[in-house]
Structure formats: C-alpha cells, structure tokens
Amino acid sequence: RGFVVGSEGTVGIVTKILVRLTRKPEEIQTLLLGFPGVRDGAQTVSDIVAAGILPAAMEMMDQGITRAVEEFVHCGYPVDAGAVLLIEIDGIANTLEGTAKRILKIARDNRACFEKTATDTDEQALLWKGRKNAFGAVARIKPHYYLHDCVIPRTRLADVLDEIAAISEKHEVTIVNVFHAGDGNLHPLILFDRNQSGEQEKVELAGGEIIEACVAAGGTLSGEHGIGLEKMRYMPLVFTSDTLHTMQRIKCVFNPEQRLNPGKVLPVRGGCAEFRQKTS
C-alpha cells in the first residue's frame, strides 16, 4: 500500500469500481478568442485561473495551426490572429453570462483582437470540430509530424512557448502549437518530410531540446501519452538514479520475468534477478 505501478507493461486486476454520477450541465457556452500573439493568450489563461474561474476546457492554437485548421474545416477561426483560445464554460442555466463577461474582460485586458460566442449547439460543435481536427490539418503544411506532450506550470506557458519558437529557428524546422492550455499540457508539433535527407535528425534534436526546456521550467515529461521507449532516455531529467532503481525493484515484484513490455519506461539496465542479487 502506498504506491501504484503504471499501465505501461504492468497488469492490474480490478476488483471494484466506484463511480459518481454528475448532473449534465444545464447550459454550455463556448467562446473563441483571438490574440496578437501566443504570449497574450497564455497570459489570459493564467489570469482566468488566477481569478478563480475554472472553465470546463481551455484550448490554444498558434497562428500556424489555426490557418491550417481553418483551411481544412472552415470553422470561422481568425487566421490573422497570432493565437486563438477556445474556452468552454458550463453550469446552471442563466448563471454563465456573468462568468463569460469576466472572461471577456480578462481577454481584452490582454489585447484580445477577436471575440466570438457560439449562438447554438451547431456553432459550438463547429468550433470544436476545428480543434479536434488540428492534428489532421497539419498535413496541409508537411506530410509528417513529431509530437511531445510535456506538462508545464500554467504560469510558464508564455516563456516556454518563446523557447519553443527559438528552438524552431535554431534547427530550421517548422513547429506549430496546439495544447490544453488549462492544465499546461503542451503539444508542440514539429512538422517535416521524412523523405528529405537530414530532416528527421533535426526534428529529433529539436524535440529533445523542447523536453529539456519544459523540465527546466518546472514541468514533466508527459501529461497523457506516457513514456514508452521514446521518452525513456529523458527519465533521468526528472528522477534520480536511486528513484529509478526503486521503481525497477517495484516493477520486478509484479513482473519478475519481464514479460510485460520489456525494456520500456525505465532506463535501468539489468534483469530482475540481477536486482534481487544486488539488494539481497
């Protein structure tokens, strides 16, 4: 008791599931905001949360991905904005207008240059269709993409996005950003054509520097997608050697023969028998 072994390679047995039913929101409002730059939108996110407002969702896209999405879906995104912020709030009927006004004021204080409130469910669905098709839309720019999903403190969004822009320029690669702004879960998409010589190597270097920048800002390696093989080499950025070896020993208790996704997540060499010998 006191630790949980994650899903990437470890079998768990579910003996009980507790669920809580929550009332379906009586009302939903969806707002689309445009800003001159990503820094303005990121500051808006921080200010909204600091004001005690907790939207159901806050999603941000920079200009590059916004233009690709609009060309692909035609959902009414402002292609001249440096960044767009899609916000959804929900709650009891006739109570959201005040919250929406507070959000709009915060956005205007951060130089918002575009405002749109969905007038019905069809318009709400169209605005969200754009966001949900963002990854598919990047094919209009480049045929392949390389993605990381680091998480950083919301207060560091603007700074880290500036660093990502610098990394893009340094390695001469195209990077567009679409991410869950409300919880600081980034999704920088590094776009490339793997058929062009040297492209993939540059992309991997840029990806590694993005991870390092996120960790240096107080973030961690993954918010949703997990570690697997790809991010395994970055685990020492956030965990000490002693911690990694402890994780391996715990894993060996449940998976002594290493049959379950062997060689993933933990960058620790040696089998479970070797660890038992070292600790015995």
C-alpha positions, 0 to 999 in steps of 0.5 A, spaced: 500 500 500 502 506 498 504 506 491 501 504 484 505 501 478 503 504 471 499 501 465 505 501 461 507 493 461 504 492 468 497 488 469 492 490 474 486 486 476 480 490 478 476 488 483 471 494 484 469 500 481 466 506 484 463 511 480 459 518 481 454 520 477 454 528 475 448 532 473 449 534 465 450 541 465 444 545 464 447 550 459 454 550 455 457 556 452 463 556 448 467 562 446 473 563 441 478 568 442 483 571 438 490 574 440 496 578 437 500 573 439 501 566 443 504 570 449 497 574 450 493 568 450 497 564 455 497 570 459 489 570 459 489 563 461 493 564 467 489 570 469 482 566 468 485 561 473 488 566 477 481 569 478 478 563 480 474 561 474 475 554 472 472 553 465 470 546 463 476 546 457 481 551 455 484 550 448 490 554 444 492 554 437 498 558 434 497 562 428 500 556 424 495 551 426 489 555 426 490 557 418 491 550 417 485 548 421 481 553 418 483 551 411 481 544 412 474 545 416 472 552 415 470 553 422 470 561 422 477 561 426 481 568 425 487 566 421 490 573 422 490 572 429 497 570 432 493 565 437 486 563 438 483 560 445 477 556 445 474 556 452 468 552 454 464 554 460 458 550 463 453 550 469 446 552 471 442 555 466 442 563 466 448 563 471 454 563 465 453 570 462 456 573 468 462 568 468 463 569 460 463 577 461 469 576 466 472 572 461 471 577 456 474 582 460 480 578 462 481 577 454 481 584 452 485 586 458 490 582 454 489 585 447 484 580 445 483 582 437 477 577 436 471 575 440 466 570 438 460 566 442 457 560 439 449 562 438 447 554 438 449 547 439 451 547 431 456 553 432 459 550 438 460 543 435 463 547 429 468 550 433 470 544 436 470 540 430 476 545 428 480 543 434 479 536 434 481 536 427 488 540 428 492 534 428 489 532 421 490 539 418 497 539 419 498 535 413 496 541 409 503 544 411 508 537 411 506 530 410 509 528 417 509 530 424 513 529 431 509 530 437 511 531 445 506 532 450 510 535 456 506 538 462 508 545 464 506 550 470 500 554 467 504 560 469 510 558 464 506 557 458 508 564 455 516 563 456 516 556 454 512 557 448 518 563 446 523 557 447 519 553 443 519 558 437 527 559 438 528 552 438 524 552 431 529 557 428 535 554 431 534 547 427 530 550 421 524 546 422 517 548 422 513 547 429 506 549 430 502 549 437 496 546 439 495 544 447 490 544 453 492 550 455 488 549 462 492 544 465 499 546 461 499 540 457 503 542 451 503 539 444 508 542 440 508 539 433 514 539 429 512 538 422 517 535 416 518 530 410 521 524 412 523 523 405 528 529 405 535 527 407 537 530 414 530 532 416 528 527 421 535 528 425 533 535 426 526 534 428 529 529 433 534 534 436 529 539 436 524 535 440 529 533 445 531 540 446 523 542 447 523 536 453 529 539 456 526 546 456 519 544 459 523 540 465 527 546 466 521 550 467 518 546 472 514 541 468 514 533 466 515 529 461 508 527 459 501 529 461 497 523 457 501 519 452 506 516 457 513 514 456 514 508 452 521 507 449 521 514 446 521 518 452 525 513 456 532 516 455 529 523 458 527 519 465 533 521 468 531 529 467 526 528 472 528 522 477 534 520 480 538 514 479 536 511 486 528 513 484 529 509 478 532 503 481 526 503 486 521 503 481 525 497 477 525 493 484 517 495 484 516 493 477 520 486 478 515 484 484 509 484 479 513 482 473 519 478 475 520 475 468 519 481 464 514 479 460 510 485 460 513 490 455 520 489 456 525 494 456 520 500 456 519 506 461 525 505 465 532 506 463 535 501 468 539 496 465 539 489 468 534 483 469 530 482 475 534 477 478 540 481 477 536 486 482 534 481 487 542 479 487 544 486 488 539 488 494 539 481 497 
